[in-house]
Amino acid sequence: MSKIDPATSALVLIDLQQRIVALPTTPYRGEEVVEKALRLRKAFHEAGAPVVIVKVSRADNPPGSELVFDTGEDKVVTKYTIGGFAGTDLDEFLRGAGVRTVVFGGIATEFGVESTLRAASDHGYDTIAVSDAMTALSDLSHENAITKIFPRLGTVLTTDEAVAALA
């Protein structure tokens, strides 16, 4: 396994908002994904690498739209579409930070995560999908993304592997 260079890598966590974390997801419960995401976040902070929290906003912002943890000094990007790049400053922030590799986690694998990861690849970034730090609305959707889509666009690691590669 290759190393994740903290000088040129960023962690991007997608849609970890109360109402989204509470969805009936599989293969992992939302709370499990949050635990893995927070472990990754801590590792990236300790390595001095940037962390970006992407959240979705709607005109009506239904109850539960709040993030499930305090973002501290992390960059927060508000998106109004499924993906985190369209209509946001995500690309500008990543390029300004010298990022070449983007590591992904969040909910849901087949929506916000996949859309943002595909766009990152289209923007020329190397991508890493952390398979157990994301979850989906169906096993089939998660499995398809993890085994068919994400390996064609970059690397797939577990949380343990990503943390070890960052150390």
N, C-alpha and C positions, 0 to 999 in steps of 0.2 A: 504494500500500500504506500502510495506517495504521501508526502507531507502537505499539510495545508499551511501555506505561508501567511502568518498573521499580518505581514506588511502589505500584502496584496489581496487579502481576502476579507469578505464581510459575511455576516450572518443576516439573513432576511427571514423574518417570521411573519406569516400571513394570517390575518383575521382571527387572532386569539382574543375574541370578544365574547362576553358572557353568553349572549344568545346563540352564538355559533358553537362555542365549546359545549353548550348544553344539547346540541343536536344528537340524535341517535346515530352514532358513527361506528365504523368498523374498519379495520380489525382492532383498533384501539379506541378506548373511550376518550373523550375530549380532555378529561383530567390527566390521563396518562400522557397525552401529547404535550400538555402544558408542563408537566414534570420534566419531560425530555427537553423541551424548548428552553426551560429555565436552566437546565444543566448545560446545554450548549451555550446559552447566553453568558453564564458565569465563566465558562472556559474561554470564550471570545474576549470577554472583558479582561480576564487575567492575562491573556496574550496581547492585549493592547489593540485588538482588531475591532473595527466598527460593527455595531449591531443596528439593524434597521427594523422597526416595527411597522408593518403595513396594516392599516385598518380600513374597512369599508364604511362609507357613509352614504346614507340615503336622505332624500328630502325630508322624510318624516322621522328618521332615526328612531326606529322602534325601541321599546324597552329592552334593556340588555345589550345595548350597543357599546357599552364601556369595555375597555380592555380589562383582562383578568389580572393584570399585575401593573405596578407602577413602572413607567418606562424610564425613570431617572434621566440620565443624560443621553439615552439612545435617540437616534434620529427617528422621528415618527412621520410616516407618509400616509396621507389620507387619499384613498382612491374612490372613484365614483363608478367604476366599471369592475369587471371580474378580475382583470390583471392589474398588477402594481405599477406598470410603466406608463400606460396610456393616460395622458393628461396630468401627470405628476412630475416631481423633480427627482425621482429615484435615480434615473440614469445620470443626471447632472451631479447628484451627490456622490454616487459610486465612482464616477470618473474623477471627480475632484479629490476623492480620498485615495486615488491610485489603485482602486480595486480592479482585479482581473478575474478573480474567482468568487462566485456567489454561492453560498451554502444555504439551502432552503429547508424550512419546516413550516408547519401550520395546518390549517383546516380550511377548506377540504382539498384533499389531494387532487381530485379531478376538476376542481374549479379554480379558486384563487391561486393555489400553489402551482398547478400545471400551467395555467395561463401566464403567470409571472415568470416561471422557469423557462418556458418556451420563448417569451419575449427577451429574457436575459441572453439566451443562446442567439437569438436573432440580432441582438445588439453587440455580439462578439465576446460575451463573457464565457468563461469556463463555468460549468455548473456542477454542483454536488447536491443531490437529493438525499436527505437523511430519512430513510424509510420508516423508522419507528418514531420519528418526531413529526409525523403527519398521519392523517387518517381521512377516511372517505365516507360517502353515504352508502357505498356497497363494497363488498369484498372484491367483486369483479373489477370495479373501477380502480380501486387501490392497486390490486395485483397487476392490472394492465399498465398503469402508469409506471409502477416500480420495475416491472420486468420487461416491458416492451418500449415504452416511450422514453423514460428518463435515461436508460443506458445508451440510447442513440444520441442523446443531447449532452451527455456528460457522464458523471460517476454517481453511483448509488452506494451509500455507506449507512451503517447503523450509527446511533448516537455514540456508542462505545468506540467505534472505529474513528468517527470524526473527532472526538475529544482526544484520542490517542494520536491522531495525525496532526493535530494542532499543537500538541505538547512538544 
